[in-house]
């Protein structure tokens, strides 16, 4: 079932309740599978919107936050050699990587809305979101990597492949 259909099936009251539930602090919940499903849906919707955006607008011109310049500068200062075209899970999830990412992400607390919320990040920037090509990351990590991909021309392949019109 598509995410739009799932939201529609909730009705207005259900959608309002879901929005309220997603705004509460994490410690208000245990491991509620319904909440996990709502978060997964929210992350998927975000990924779908972002991919549609980079497919239809030249990524070099996108501004994802008010702090794109600061995020990009800090990211490239902290992660000079990170291959953003083809990320590996360990680039974000290994113990060593977590120690580098934590202070990077925390510097944006209070500056970037929902900086530590979970979102989906493509490993290979030339491909769409699929189970094999997706990693769960924080929003700060997503912004850092995707701003760099946009500025460095890595997402151009998505834009160009989607904007090429077949000839008749």
C-alpha positions in Angstrom: 0.0 0.0 0.0 1.4 3.4 -1.0 2.1 5.9 1.8 -0.6 8.2 0.5 -3.2 5.4 0.8 -2.0 4.6 4.3 -2.4 8.2 5.4 -5.8 8.4 3.7 -7.0 5.3 5.5 -6.2 7.0 8.8 -8.8 9.7 8.2 -8.5 13.2 9.5 -8.7 12.2 13.2 -6.1 9.5 12.7 -3.7 11.7 10.8 -4.0 14.4 13.5 -3.3 11.8 16.2 -0.4 10.5 14.2 1.1 14.0 13.8 0.7 14.6 17.5 2.3 11.3 18.4 5.3 12.0 16.1 5.8 15.3 17.9 6.2 13.8 21.4 9.6 13.1 22.8 11.0 9.6 22.3 11.0 8.7 26.0 7.2 9.0 26.0 7.1 5.7 24.2 8.6 2.2 24.6 9.1 0.1 21.5 5.6 0.7 20.1 5.4 -1.0 16.7 2.7 1.4 15.5 5.0 4.4 16.3 7.9 2.7 14.5 5.6 2.2 11.5 4.6 5.9 11.5 8.3 6.9 11.7 9.2 4.6 8.9 6.3 6.1 6.8 7.5 9.6 7.6 11.1 8.8 6.6 9.9 7.2 3.4 7.7 10.1 2.5 10.7 12.5 3.1 12.9 10.3 0.9 10.3 10.2 -1.9 9.9 14.0 -1.9 13.6 14.6 -1.9 14.3 12.2 -4.7 11.5 13.7 -6.8 13.0 17.1 -6.1 16.5 16.2 -7.3 15.0 14.5 -10.3 13.2 17.6 -11.4 15.4 20.5 -10.3 19.1 20.9 -11.0 20.5 19.9 -7.6 23.3 22.5 -7.8 20.6 25.2 -7.2 18.8 23.5 -4.3 19.0 25.0 -0.8 18.0 22.4 1.8 18.4 24.6 4.9 19.1 28.1 5.9 22.5 26.8 7.1 23.7 25.0 3.9 27.0 27.0 3.7 27.8 26.3 7.4 26.8 22.6 7.2 28.8 22.1 4.0 31.9 23.8 5.3 31.9 21.9 8.6 31.1 18.6 6.8 34.1 19.0 4.4 36.3 20.1 7.2 35.4 17.1 9.4 35.0 14.5 6.6 37.6 15.6 4.0 38.0 12.2 2.4 34.5 10.8 2.7 33.4 9.3 -0.6 29.9 10.8 -0.8 29.2 9.2 -4.2 29.2 5.7 -2.8 28.8 5.5 1.0 29.5 2.4 3.0 27.4 1.6 6.1 30.6 1.8 8.2 31.1 5.4 7.1 28.2 6.3 9.4 27.6 3.3 11.6 31.0 2.0 12.8 32.1 2.9 16.3 34.8 5.1 14.9 32.4 6.9 12.5 29.9 7.5 15.3 32.6 9.2 17.4 33.2 11.6 14.5 29.6 12.1 13.5 28.3 12.8 17.0 30.0 16.1 17.6 29.4 17.1 14.0 25.6 16.5 14.3 25.3 18.0 17.8 26.7 21.3 16.7 23.4 21.8 14.8 21.1 21.1 17.8 18.7 24.0 18.0 19.8 25.3 14.6 18.6 22.7 12.2 15.0 21.6 12.9 14.8 17.9 13.9 18.6 17.6 13.5 18.6 14.1 15.1 15.4 12.6 13.6 15.8 9.5 11.6 15.8 9.8 7.8 16.7 7.7 4.9 20.0 8.2 3.0 21.0 6.6 -0.3 24.4 4.8 -0.2 25.0 5.1 -4.0 23.9 8.6 -5.1 23.4 7.5 -8.7 20.6 5.2 -7.7 17.0 5.5 -6.3 16.0 4.6 -2.7 15.8 0.8 -2.4 16.2 -1.5 0.5 19.7 -2.4 -0.6 20.7 1.3 -1.3 19.3 2.9 1.8 20.7 3.6 5.3 18.9 5.0 8.3 20.7 8.2 9.3 20.1 11.3 11.3 18.7 14.4 9.6 22.0 16.2 10.2 23.9 13.4 8.4 21.4 13.5 5.6 21.7 17.2 5.1 25.5 17.1 5.3 25.9 14.4 2.7 23.1 15.6 0.3 24.2 19.2 0.4 27.7 18.0 -0.5 26.4 15.8 -3.2 24.4 18.7 -4.7 27.3 21.1 -4.6 29.8 18.7 -5.9 27.7 17.5 -8.8 27.2 14.0 -7.5 23.3 14.2 -7.8 23.5 15.5 -11.3 23.2 11.9 -12.6 19.8 11.6 -11.1 18.6 14.9 -12.5 20.0 14.2 -16.0 18.6 10.7 -16.1 15.1 11.9 -15.1 15.1 15.0 -17.3 16.1 13.3 -20.5 13.1 13.1 -22.8 12.8 10.1 -25.1 12.9 11.1 -28.8 10.1 10.0 -31.0 
